Amino acid sequence: MAQKVSVTTNLTPNILMHVFSCLEVEGSFYDSDYGMKHHFTLLDEDYEEWKTHAKKCMTLGCNKELYAVLFQIPSFIPTEDIDMIIDSYDKISEAVAEGTIDVLIASYPELFDTLPIYAPKKVFDDNFKKLNTHNEIIQNIITIFKKILRGLWERFYSEYWEKEGKIKLEKRAKHLNTIISPINLISAWHKVLKLEFPYSEFSAILVEATNTIATNLLAEQVMISLKTEDKDVYQILAHEVGRSFLLNTLLFENEQIKTIADSNIDRLSIVIDAACIYIKGNLFHTLRIRSDELDPYIVPGIKEVMDIFGVIWDAMDEKNIFDAITQTYNKLSPIT
């Protein structure tokens, strides 16, 4: 069976991003207008309690890891109601207390079987170990967050989700699937990169309370905004599928890439984004997809990297994406 790309939605990232938008959680890609509109759905004590504990967390130097356990990991776990969400946070609390992701792997074995493809288990264990060094504070913040979620669900979100939120998200997802279904993006990337797609499928999760282009939800999932225009769907999904081909554990089996990743993973990620943007333009031409609009992934500073990658890629008689990435990185960071 052909691997496919699909647009879907789920309760967890939607209710979480609702809370983040109201609380204005830094780095959570929230929609501030949505948060202002729904400010009333949280209690004054929620805002005060969160503010007090958030200040403590700011001094810990583990915002990335905390964001992962408050949003990315729970959003990766499909849920249907608040009890399932709270249960996932209980498991995350145990993982923090033990300093390892083993609790989650044991609790959701089929779901987390793709994590070793996405990143080595050690990466996740290191994150939980770092959070464990501040266990009491992290446990308090998770407890507060669960309390906020439970109250929000009972006062507002359960009725809103069933009668309005889920309906419009599912309707939009159905429309977007109709748009993308004629084109097999995974197959198109496979032909260019000559790599196997490491996952069985790729999913874009629609979320209402975000303005992000796309945010990684671990492994083969990304979050995209409900407000995403039809014309941007191909740009976003094609890009994120390309990244999923390249930015995973298999990438680090290449000795040159492994050395680069160990020294500067952020710079490597930029090179991979530039490669995806450049190759995507050729893909669209081949697939006869109109791309008149400016690619939303072209942000300040990336055009230079794209140009370097493009020269290297086009000059290759035998295309080798790992070699092209390595050469591009070395052009940006000359070996001395």
C-alpha positions as CSV (number, residue, x, y, z in Angstrom):
1,M,0.0,0.0,0.0
2,A,1.3,3.4,-1.0
3,Q,2.4,5.7,1.9
4,K,0.1,8.7,2.0
5,V,-0.1,12.2,3.3
6,S,-3.3,13.2,5.1
7,V,-4.8,16.2,6.9
8,T,-6.7,15.4,10.1
9,T,-7.4,16.9,13.5
10,N,-7.4,15.9,17.1
11,L,-8.6,17.2,20.4
12,T,-5.3,17.4,22.3
13,P,-3.3,20.0,20.3
14,N,-6.4,22.1,19.9
15,I,-7.3,22.4,23.6
16,L,-3.6,22.8,24.5
17,M,-3.1,25.6,22.0
18,H,-6.3,27.2,23.3
19,V,-4.7,27.3,26.8
20,F,-1.4,28.5,25.5
21,S,-3.1,31.3,23.5
22,C,-5.0,32.5,26.6
23,L,-1.9,32.2,28.8
24,E,0.4,33.6,26.1
25,V,3.0,30.9,26.7
26,E,6.3,31.9,25.2
27,G,7.5,29.9,22.2
28,S,4.2,28.0,21.8
29,F,3.2,29.4,18.4
30,Y,-0.1,30.6,19.8
31,D,-2.7,32.9,18.1
32,S,-2.9,36.0,20.3
33,D,-6.1,37.2,18.8
34,Y,-7.7,33.9,19.6
35,G,-6.4,34.1,23.1
36,M,-7.8,37.6,23.7
37,K,-11.2,36.4,22.3
38,H,-11.2,33.4,24.7
39,H,-9.5,35.0,27.7
40,F,-12.7,34.6,29.6
41,T,-12.6,30.8,29.4
42,L,-9.8,30.6,32.1
43,L,-10.2,31.8,35.7
44,D,-8.2,34.7,37.2
45,E,-6.6,32.3,39.5
46,D,-5.4,30.2,36.5
47,Y,-3.6,33.2,35.1
48,E,-2.1,34.2,38.5
49,E,-1.0,30.7,39.4
50,W,0.5,30.1,35.9
51,K,2.4,33.4,36.0
52,T,4.0,32.6,39.4
53,H,5.2,29.2,38.3
54,A,6.1,30.2,34.8
55,K,8.6,32.7,36.2
56,K,10.3,29.9,38.1
57,C,10.6,27.8,34.9
58,M,12.1,30.7,33.0
59,T,15.2,30.5,35.3
60,L,15.7,26.7,34.7
61,G,17.1,26.8,31.2
62,C,14.9,24.0,30.0
63,N,12.1,25.8,28.1
64,K,12.6,23.5,25.1
65,E,12.2,20.3,27.2
66,L,9.3,21.7,29.1
67,Y,7.5,22.7,25.9
68,A,8.0,19.1,24.7
69,V,6.3,17.6,27.7
70,L,3.5,20.2,27.9
71,F,2.7,20.2,24.2
72,Q,4.6,18.1,21.7
73,I,4.5,14.7,23.4
74,P,0.8,14.9,24.7
75,S,-0.2,16.2,21.3
76,F,1.3,13.2,19.7
77,I,-1.0,11.0,21.8
78,P,-4.5,10.8,20.2
79,T,-7.3,11.5,22.7
80,E,-11.1,11.8,22.7
81,D,-11.8,13.5,26.1
82,I,-10.3,15.2,29.0
83,D,-9.7,12.0,31.0
84,M,-7.5,10.6,28.2
85,I,-5.5,13.9,28.2
86,I,-5.1,14.0,31.9
87,D,-4.0,10.3,31.8
88,S,-1.3,11.2,29.3
89,Y,0.0,13.9,31.5
90,D,0.1,11.5,34.5
91,K,2.3,9.2,32.4
92,I,4.5,12.2,31.4
93,S,4.8,13.1,35.1
94,E,6.0,9.6,35.8
95,A,8.6,9.8,33.0
96,V,9.9,13.1,34.4
97,A,10.1,11.6,37.9
98,E,12.1,8.6,36.6
99,G,14.2,10.6,34.2
100,T,13.4,8.4,31.1
101,I,10.9,8.1,28.4
102,D,10.5,4.4,29.1
103,V,7.2,5.0,31.0
104,L,5.6,6.5,27.8
105,I,7.0,3.8,25.5
106,A,5.5,1.1,27.8
107,S,2.2,2.9,28.1
108,Y,1.8,3.6,24.4
109,P,4.0,1.0,22.7
110,E,2.4,1.1,19.2
111,L,2.2,4.9,19.1
112,F,5.9,5.4,20.2
113,D,7.4,2.7,18.0
114,T,8.3,5.4,15.5
115,L,10.3,7.5,17.9
116,P,13.6,5.7,17.3
117,I,13.2,6.6,13.6
118,Y,12.6,10.2,14.5
119,A,15.5,10.6,17.0
120,P,17.6,8.2,19.1
121,K,16.0,7.2,22.4
122,K,19.0,8.8,24.2
123,V,17.8,12.3,23.0
124,F,14.5,11.8,24.8
125,D,16.0,10.3,27.9
126,D,18.5,13.2,28.1
127,N,15.5,15.6,28.0
128,F,13.7,13.8,30.8
129,K,16.9,13.6,32.8
130,K,17.3,17.4,32.5
131,L,13.7,17.9,33.6
132,N,14.2,15.5,36.5
133,T,16.9,17.7,37.9
134,H,14.1,20.2,38.6
135,N,11.5,17.5,39.3
136,E,9.6,19.4,42.0
137,I,9.1,22.5,39.9
138,I,8.2,20.6,36.8
139,Q,5.7,18.4,38.6
140,N,4.1,21.5,40.0
141,I,3.8,23.1,36.6
142,I,2.2,19.9,35.1
143,T,-0.2,19.7,38.0
144,I,-1.3,23.3,37.5
145,F,-1.6,22.7,33.8
146,K,-3.8,19.6,34.4
147,K,-6.0,21.7,36.7
148,I,-6.4,24.5,34.1
149,L,-7.3,21.9,31.4
150,R,-9.9,20.2,33.6
151,G,-11.6,23.4,34.5
152,L,-11.5,24.7,31.0
153,W,-13.1,21.4,29.7
154,E,-15.9,21.5,32.3
155,R,-16.7,25.2,31.9
156,F,-16.4,25.7,28.2
157,Y,-14.3,23.5,25.9
158,S,-16.2,20.1,26.0
159,E,-19.4,21.7,24.6
160,Y,-17.4,24.0,22.2
161,W,-15.4,21.1,20.8
162,E,-18.4,18.9,20.1
163,K,-20.7,21.5,18.8
164,E,-18.3,23.9,16.9
165,G,-14.6,23.3,17.1
166,K,-14.4,19.7,15.9
167,I,-17.0,20.2,13.2
168,K,-15.3,23.0,11.4
169,L,-11.8,21.4,11.8
170,E,-13.1,18.1,10.3
171,K,-14.8,19.9,7.5
172,R,-11.7,21.8,6.6
173,A,-9.6,18.7,6.8
174,K,-11.9,16.9,4.4
175,H,-11.6,19.8,2.0
176,L,-7.8,19.9,2.2
177,N,-7.6,16.1,1.7
178,T,-9.6,16.5,-1.5
179,I,-7.0,19.0,-2.7
180,I,-3.9,17.0,-2.0
181,S,-5.2,13.5,-2.7
182,P,-4.4,13.5,-6.4
183,I,-0.7,14.0,-5.8
184,N,1.6,11.5,-4.0
185,L,4.1,13.8,-2.3
186,I,6.0,10.9,-0.7
187,S,6.5,9.2,-4.0
188,A,7.7,12.4,-5.6
189,W,10.3,13.0,-2.9
190,H,11.4,9.4,-3.0
191,K,12.2,9.7,-6.8
192,V,14.3,12.8,-6.3
193,L,16.1,11.8,-3.1
194,K,16.4,8.1,-3.8
195,L,15.6,7.5,-0.2
196,E,12.9,5.4,1.5
197,F,10.3,7.3,3.5
198,P,10.9,6.0,7.0
199,Y,7.3,6.2,8.2
200,S,4.1,4.4,7.1
201,E,2.3,7.8,6.6
202,F,2.6,11.5,7.2
203,S,-0.1,13.5,9.0
204,A,-0.8,17.2,9.3
205,I,-3.0,18.0,12.3
206,L,-5.3,21.0,12.0
207,V,-5.3,23.3,15.0
208,E,-7.5,26.4,15.4
209,A,-5.6,28.5,18.0
210,T,-2.3,28.8,16.1
211,N,-0.8,31.0,13.4
212,T,2.3,28.8,12.7
213,I,3.2,27.7,9.2
214,A,3.9,24.2,10.7
215,T,5.1,22.9,14.0
216,N,6.7,19.5,14.5
217,L,4.6,17.1,16.7
218,L,7.3,14.4,16.7
219,A,8.0,11.7,14.2
220,E,5.6,11.8,11.2
221,Q,3.2,14.6,12.4
222,V,3.1,18.3,12.2
223,M,0.6,20.9,13.4
224,I,-0.8,23.4,10.9
225,S,-3.2,26.3,11.3
226,L,-6.9,26.0,10.5
227,K,-6.5,29.3,8.7
228,T,-4.0,27.9,6.2
229,E,-5.0,29.0,2.7
230,D,-5.5,26.4,0.0
231,K,-2.7,27.9,-2.0
232,D,-0.2,27.3,0.9
233,V,-1.2,23.7,1.5
234,Y,1.1,22.3,-1.1
235,Q,4.0,24.4,0.0
236,I,3.7,23.4,3.6
237,L,3.0,19.7,3.2
238,A,5.6,19.2,0.4
239,H,8.2,20.9,2.6
240,E,7.4,19.0,5.8
241,V,7.4,15.7,4.0
242,G,10.8,16.5,2.5
243,R,12.1,17.3,6.0
244,S,10.7,14.0,7.3
245,F,12.7,12.2,4.7
246,L,15.9,14.0,5.8
247,L,15.8,15.1,9.4
248,N,15.6,11.8,11.3
249,T,17.8,9.2,12.9
250,L,18.7,7.6,9.6
251,L,20.4,10.9,8.6
252,F,22.9,10.5,11.4
253,E,24.1,7.1,10.1
254,N,26.0,9.1,7.5
255,E,29.4,9.8,9.1
256,Q,29.8,13.2,7.5
257,I,26.3,14.3,8.6
258,K,26.8,12.8,12.1
259,T,29.9,15.0,12.6
260,I,28.0,18.1,11.5
261,A,24.9,17.3,13.7
262,D,27.2,16.8,16.7
263,S,28.8,20.2,16.2
264,N,25.8,22.4,15.1
265,I,22.4,20.7,14.7
266,D,20.7,24.1,14.3
267,R,22.8,25.1,11.3
268,L,22.3,21.6,9.8
269,S,18.5,22.1,10.1
270,I,18.7,25.4,8.2
271,V,20.7,23.7,5.4
272,I,18.0,21.0,5.3
273,D,15.2,23.6,5.1
274,A,17.1,25.4,2.3
275,A,17.5,22.0,0.4
276,C,13.8,21.3,0.8
277,I,12.8,24.8,-0.5
278,Y,15.1,24.5,-3.5
279,I,14.2,20.9,-4.5
280,K,10.5,21.6,-3.9
281,G,10.5,24.2,-6.7
282,N,11.7,21.5,-9.1
283,L,9.1,19.1,-7.7
284,F,6.3,21.6,-8.3
285,H,7.4,22.1,-11.9
286,T,7.5,18.3,-12.5
287,L,4.1,17.8,-10.8
288,R,2.6,20.8,-12.6
289,I,1.7,22.5,-9.3
290,R,1.4,26.3,-9.5
291,S,3.7,28.0,-7.1
292,D,3.2,31.7,-7.9
293,E,3.0,32.7,-4.3
294,L,6.2,33.3,-2.3
295,D,7.2,30.2,-0.4
296,P,6.4,30.9,3.3
297,Y,9.6,29.0,4.3
298,I,11.8,31.6,2.7
299,V,12.7,33.6,5.8
300,P,15.6,36.1,6.2
301,G,19.0,34.5,5.9
302,I,17.9,31.3,4.1
303,K,18.1,32.6,0.5
304,E,21.9,32.6,0.7
305,V,21.9,28.9,1.8
306,M,19.4,28.0,-0.9
307,D,21.7,29.6,-3.6
308,I,24.7,27.6,-2.3
309,F,22.8,24.4,-2.2
310,G,21.3,25.0,-5.6
311,V,24.7,25.4,-7.3
312,I,26.0,22.2,-5.7
313,W,22.9,20.2,-6.4
314,D,22.6,21.2,-10.0
315,A,26.2,20.4,-10.7
316,M,25.8,16.8,-9.5
317,D,25.6,14.2,-12.3
318,E,24.6,11.6,-9.7
319,K,22.4,13.3,-7.1
320,N,23.4,12.6,-3.5
321,I,21.5,14.6,-1.0
322,F,23.8,13.8,1.9
323,D,26.8,14.9,0.0
324,A,25.0,18.1,-1.2
325,I,24.0,18.9,2.4
326,T,27.6,18.3,3.6
327,Q,29.1,20.5,0.9
328,T,26.6,23.3,1.6
329,Y,27.3,23.2,5.3
330,N,31.0,23.3,4.7
331,K,30.6,26.3,2.4
332,L,28.7,28.1,5.2
333,S,31.1,26.9,7.9
334,P,34.5,26.4,6.1
335,I,36.7,23.8,7.7
336,T,40.0,25.4,8.8
